[in-house]
Amino acid sequence: MSIMVKNASRITMLVLATIIIVGSATSCKSKKKLAREKAAAEYATKVEQAKNDLTAMLNGSTNWSLDEQDVRLNSIKSYNIDDPEVIDLISKVAEKISMDRAEAERLAEEERLKQEEIEKKIVESPKHQEIDDQLNAISTSTTIDAANKKIMLSMDQFASPDVPVLIIISQYGGTNDYDRPTTISKFLNYLKDKKQYKYTVESVKRDGLGKITELELIKK
């Protein structure tokens, strides 16, 4: 009887041990499965968010700066997503950011040059005004002798009687369209005969002695 009890106890212990081992193994498998499912869900979410953000950047529908777009793009790249659509979007967005940055730099340089030109004109404005006044005075002279005297005084400012006078008749997209070129000697006599000065000095070039070597005018 004692032997039968001992055997029964042993069998019970073995059954319990087996249940514990099987239960533990099942629990471990369940945790691994849950972990895999969680990782898969997180990956799917990351892929979907990456697609949304990349598409928005490609369409220009975000309010992110170019630097912020670069940061987000690099973050998505670091995920090493192997989804074909994401890979294609990454390539397109990278190209768009590069083109947008180049355009922004071009516009910034264009604005810088424009501002530089404005500042240059402000600095040169008093000198140009003086020349404008002299040319206008020749055209409004009451007699030919008075006009000739003013022409002689004006000619002292030029390197030679053949200094070119360029007359802008129109401007478009930063390009000037010029009238037929003439010389300062011919132009001053033209003002004397025409008795009308309908131009404004646009630019002046001078030599090392300060003499004018080229005069550019624009029609009012």
C-alpha positions in Angstrom: 0.0 0.0 0.0 2.8 2.4 0.9 4.5 1.7 -2.4 1.3 2.4 -4.3 0.9 5.8 -2.6 4.5 6.7 -3.3 4.1 5.8 -7.0 0.9 7.8 -7.2 2.6 10.8 -5.7 5.5 10.5 -8.1 3.0 10.3 -11.0 1.2 13.4 -9.8 4.4 15.3 -9.5 5.4 14.3 -13.0 2.1 15.4 -14.4 2.3 18.8 -12.6 5.8 19.3 -13.8 4.8 18.5 -17.4 1.8 20.9 -17.1 4.2 23.6 -15.8 6.7 23.0 -18.5 4.1 22.9 -21.3 2.4 26.0 -19.9 5.7 27.8 -19.7 6.6 26.9 -23.2 3.2 27.9 -24.5 3.4 31.2 -22.6 6.8 31.9 -24.1 5.6 31.2 -27.6 2.6 33.5 -27.0 4.9 36.4 -25.9 7.1 35.9 -28.9 4.0 35.9 -31.2 2.7 39.1 -29.5 6.1 40.7 -29.8 6.2 39.8 -33.5 2.7 41.1 -34.0 3.6 44.3 -32.2 6.7 44.9 -34.2 4.8 44.2 -37.4 2.1 46.7 -36.4 4.7 49.3 -35.5 6.5 48.8 -38.8 3.3 49.1 -40.8 2.5 52.3 -38.9 5.9 53.7 -39.7 5.6 52.8 -43.4 2.2 54.4 -43.6 3.4 57.6 -41.8 6.5 57.7 -44.1 4.3 57.5 -47.2 2.1 60.3 -45.9 5.0 62.6 -45.0 6.9 61.9 -48.2 3.8 62.5 -50.4 3.0 65.7 -48.6 6.6 67.0 -49.1 6.4 65.9 -52.8 3.1 67.8 -53.3 4.4 70.9 -51.3 1.5 70.6 -48.9 3.5 70.9 -45.7 4.6 74.1 -43.9 8.1 72.7 -43.3 11.2 74.6 -44.2 13.7 73.0 -46.5 15.9 72.2 -43.5 13.0 70.6 -41.7 12.1 68.6 -44.8 15.8 67.4 -45.0 15.6 66.3 -41.3 12.4 64.3 -41.8 13.7 62.8 -45.1 16.9 61.6 -43.3 14.9 60.2 -40.5 12.8 58.1 -42.9 15.9 56.9 -44.6 17.3 55.7 -41.3 14.3 53.3 -40.9 15.7 51.3 -43.8 12.2 50.6 -45.1 12.2 48.1 -48.0 8.7 49.1 -49.3 9.1 49.9 -53.0 6.7 52.9 -52.8 8.6 54.4 -49.9 11.9 53.9 -51.7 10.5 55.6 -54.9 9.1 58.5 -52.8 12.4 59.0 -51.0 14.2 59.4 -54.3 11.6 61.9 -55.7 11.5 63.9 -52.5 15.3 64.1 -52.3 15.4 65.4 -55.9 12.6 67.9 -55.2 14.4 69.3 -52.1 17.6 69.7 -54.1 15.8 71.6 -56.9 13.8 73.8 -54.4 17.1 74.6 -52.5 18.8 75.6 -55.8 15.8 77.8 -56.7 15.8 79.4 -53.3 19.5 80.2 -53.6 18.9 81.6 -57.1 16.1 83.9 -55.9 18.2 84.9 -52.9 21.1 85.8 -55.2 18.8 87.6 -57.5 17.4 89.7 -54.6 20.9 90.4 -53.4 22.0 91.7 -56.8 18.8 93.7 -57.1 19.4 95.3 -53.7 23.1 95.9 -54.5 22.0 97.7 -57.7 19.5 99.8 -55.8 22.2 100.8 -53.3 24.6 101.6 -56.1 22.0 103.8 -57.8 21.4 105.6 -54.5 25.1 106.3 -54.1 25.5 107.4 -57.7 22.2 109.4 -57.8 23.7 112.8 -56.9 26.4 112.5 -59.6 23.8 111.4 -62.2 21.5 114.2 -61.2 24.3 116.7 -61.9 24.8 115.3 -65.4 21.1 115.2 -66.1 20.9 118.9 -65.1 23.7 119.8 -67.4 22.2 117.9 -70.4 18.8 119.5 -69.7 20.4 122.9 -69.5 21.9 122.5 -73.0 18.5 121.6 -74.4 16.8 124.5 -72.8 19.3 127.2 -73.8 17.7 130.3 -75.2 20.4 130.9 -77.8 22.8 128.8 -79.9 25.8 130.6 -78.4 24.6 129.8 -74.9 24.1 126.2 -75.8 27.6 126.0 -77.4 29.2 127.4 -74.2 27.4 124.8 -72.1 28.4 122.0 -74.6 32.1 123.1 -74.2 31.9 123.0 -70.4 30.2 119.6 -70.5 32.8 118.2 -72.9 35.5 118.7 -70.3 33.9 115.8 -68.3 34.4 113.3 -71.1 37.5 111.4 -72.1 37.0 112.3 -75.8 34.3 113.7 -78.2 33.8 110.0 -79.3 32.7 108.6 -76.0 29.8 106.3 -76.7 26.3 107.3 -75.6 24.0 104.3 -75.2 20.2 105.0 -75.1 17.9 102.4 -73.6 14.5 102.4 -75.3 13.0 99.4 -73.3 13.8 97.0 -70.5 12.4 93.5 -70.1 13.5 90.7 -67.7 16.8 92.4 -66.9 17.7 92.9 -70.6 18.1 96.3 -72.2 17.0 97.2 -75.7 19.1 100.0 -77.1 18.6 102.7 -79.8 21.3 103.2 -82.4 24.5 104.2 -80.6 25.9 107.7 -80.9 28.8 109.8 -79.5 28.7 112.4 -76.8 29.7 115.1 -79.3 26.8 114.3 -81.6 24.4 113.8 -78.7 25.1 117.2 -77.2 24.6 118.9 -80.5 21.4 116.9 -81.0 20.1 118.3 -77.7 21.0 121.8 -78.8 19.0 121.4 -82.0 16.1 119.4 -80.6 15.7 121.7 -77.5 14.3 118.8 -75.5 15.9 116.4 -73.0 13.7 113.4 -72.5 16.2 111.0 -70.9 17.6 110.1 -67.5 21.2 109.0 -66.9 21.2 105.3 -66.1 24.9 104.6 -65.6 28.3 106.2 -66.1 31.7 104.7 -66.7 34.9 106.6 -65.9 38.6 106.1 -66.4 41.4 106.5 -63.9 41.3 110.3 -64.2 37.6 110.4 -63.5 36.7 111.3 -67.1 33.5 109.7 -68.5 34.2 106.9 -71.0 30.7 105.7 -71.5 27.2 107.3 -70.8 24.1 105.2 -70.6 20.7 106.9 -70.8 17.2 105.7 -70.6 14.1 107.3 -72.3 11.6 108.7 -69.8 
